[in-house]
Amino acid sequence: MRLLSTAALVWFVTVSALGQSTPVNFDHLKHLTERIVFEGDSVEIVHVYANYPTYEWVDAKESGIEGIACVDDAARAAVAYLRHYELTKDSTSLRRAVPLLRFVMKMQAEDGQFYNFIFSDYSINKHGQTSRKSFGWWAARAVWAMALGHRVLMQVEAPLADSLRSRVERTFPHIQHVLARYDSVQVSQGYRIPRWLLYESAADATSELLLGLVEHYAATRDSLTHIFIQQFAAGLMMMQDGDHRSFPFGLHRSWETVWHMWGNAQTQALAAAGALLAERRMIASAELEAQVFYSRLLIHGFIREMDVLQPQSRRQFDQIAYAVRPMAVGLIRLFEATRKPMYLTMAGLAASWFFGNNPAQQQMYDPRSGRCFDGINDSATVNRNSGAESTIEALLTLIELERYPQALRYLHYRKTDERTTARYLLGVFQNPSGDEITLAVDLKESRLLLFEGEKSKAFRRRVKG
């Protein structure tokens, strides 16, 4: 059994002594944010990267010259601020969301598609691989931000809310173009691939779009949006395979036969859509992934990606915040859809990755600065840069968790043991005080078990015996 380190215990006591009432800290996000005049309007942008140790702004150059800021991160930040305002009524968060939304709207072309990056002279990058006008990843995130903005602002800033609604609906012809392939299915070695998702099979990108459509339908009850949700959800569910005992254990594939943890928000989107539409099949699909596959990730450890046709090809690293948010918030949405407390516990355990329950045994998010490190490269190396994506994805997670004490209490647990028997897969988690829980998959009964305190110890003795 791997015991909690002295460093972990010292860190836990130190943070507790700070007396912070919330782990959510927007300071680093504010550091990344700049107000500019863009396309004749005062907007705010979020700089893409900030590197250790000074955390000064760094331009994006991973796919050629990309730019200084993008729709991807502005939309994410807007969602974080809007949700924080909605849950806490902090008017400061509402004020911060508005100029970010104005930037997102300015990046939409007249035909409803989106550009992504701007250069240092504030001109739009119209031709870069990660920025050209399209209806894909950055458009999906823009729809999510604008739809949530419309719903939240309806009662407090109606003119802007109306503009946001019209911008969302400007994308409908592109959604209809994608869904024109509805019911077109390709089969690859037994795996069904729906061709009516973004990029013809990208369930990951489509899940972000679906989150936006759920917000739009919640605000408008628009019948066309209802159809969009139903058809995209059908595609996401078709990308799910396996069960408690059969590979690939209920995961939702990301694209064709590939699964990756980052950006895979299918459970989050399906649980939210299922709860809104009272569609039990959507919730059941989300529950299958949570109970069968998420449980294995918690017990055996997170991985980055694999091809289900070649499971031996799985990669463990790198691990990033954008992989943790869909899982943790997806579990929160499942609790809200089902009221099963187990999902709050699992959400807290998933988010404990930020606080040291990870292969590097390093704290990845610092509530005192609001920084989240950019990733874990291997079991000994942490990327200590702190860019927009990592910071915002951590905030998106903690904003949702902080209203649920049952989830927050597990943020400082770490896995201390894992075991596989003929009947059970189990993981044991402890906090610095020695409190423990056991999460177990019962392969014989095809169910998920959770034991705490003395019941956890008794269960482990029984399994060992």
Salt bridges, closest charged atoms under 4 A:
ASP27 OD1 - LYS30 NZ 3.52
GLU34 OE1 - HIS47 NE2 2.74
GLU44 OE2 - ARG35 NH2 3.13
ASP72 OD1 - ARG141 NH1 2.41
ASP73 OD1 - ARG76 NH1 3.09
GLU86 OE1 - ARG83 NH1 2.77
GLU86 OE2 - ARG151 NH1 2.50
ASP111 OD2 - LYS133 NZ 2.98
GLU157 OE2 - ARG102 NH2 3.96
GLU169 OE2 - ARG165 NE 2.85
GLU169 OE2 - HIS216 NE2 3.40
ASP204 OD2 - HIS260 NE2 2.79
GLU208 OE1 - ARG141 NE 3.09
GLU208 OE2 - ARG325 NH2 2.96
GLU215 OE1 - ARG151 NE 2.56
ASP241 OD2 - ARG253 NE 2.80
GLU256 OE2 - ARG195 NH1 3.35
GLU287 OE1 - ARG280 NH2 2.63
GLU287 OE2 - LYS340 NZ 2.91
GLU289 OE1 - HIS252 ND1 2.95
GLU305 OE1 - ARG304 NE 3.75
GLU305 OE2 - ARG315 NH1 2.95
ASP318 OD1 - ARG304 NH1 2.53
GLU336 OE1 - ARG333 NH1 3.01
GLU336 OE2 - ARG403 NH2 2.50
ASP366 OD1 - ARG368 NE 3.15
GLU389 OE1 - ARG76 NH2 3.32
GLU393 OE2 - ARG76 NE 2.68
GLU393 OE1 - ARG325 NE 2.66
GLU400 OE2 - ARG83 NE 2.77
GLU400 OE2 - ARG333 NH2 2.96
GLU400 OE1 - ARG403 NH2 3.10
ASP417 OD2 - ARG419 NH2 3.08
GLU418 OE1 - HIS300 ND1 2.94
GLU418 OE2 - LYS415 NZ 2.67
GLU436 OE1 - ARG460 NH2 2.92
ASP442 OD2 - ARG423 NH2 3.00
ASP442 OD2 - ARG447 NE 3.82
GLU445 OE2 - ARG423 NH2 3.91
GLU452 OE2 - ARG409 NH2 3.11
GLU454 OE2 - LYS457 NZ 3.69
